[in-house]
């Protein structure tokens, strides 16, 4: 079963930006005015490439055979048995073969960490009367399980559990594969072409 984890906020804002660019690209085409239109298209192209590689492309994908980490310009595949350790600082840091791979998303911001810690702290009761709704046992269990944890912490736990399960099954370590991302490189090249066209024409 394949599960994809990413920053929802970045992903949504990225698609809003794409819609904005499409609208502007149509407008620039209909009202073409020479050099100014080319410069505007180049600026939109560069910003769109940047949004694509930093907001839309990055993801941490849990697959049956291993973990696929899509960072802005590179994609790394780690078989479960190759993962030695998983830690969370600002990013999810995955140790393998004495190297550390940092997943671009999901990240744990200081604000999210503070919110998670507040969620895990016992609530203050003010006054004599309790005004908060009583949680069911399932809701209480879910709240306790997520107490003090960010989304990045939760994803890191899923990765660590899958890696530990592979170690218990004594799977032979597979090969780690890291490659440049053709889609990200194509987006960057397209942006450079737009810049060249705006300068030369």
Secondary structure, DSSP 4 states (H G I P E B T S, - for coil): --EEE--HHHHHHHHHHHHHHHHHHHHHHHT--THHHHHHHHHHHHHHHHHIIIIIS-EEEE-SSEEEEE-SSEEEEEEGGG--EEEESSSEEEEETTEEEEESSS---HHHHHHHHHHHSPPP--SSS--SPPPPHHHHHHHHHHTT--HHHHHHHHHHHHHHHHHHTTPPP---EEEE-HHHHHHHHHHHHHHHHHHH-
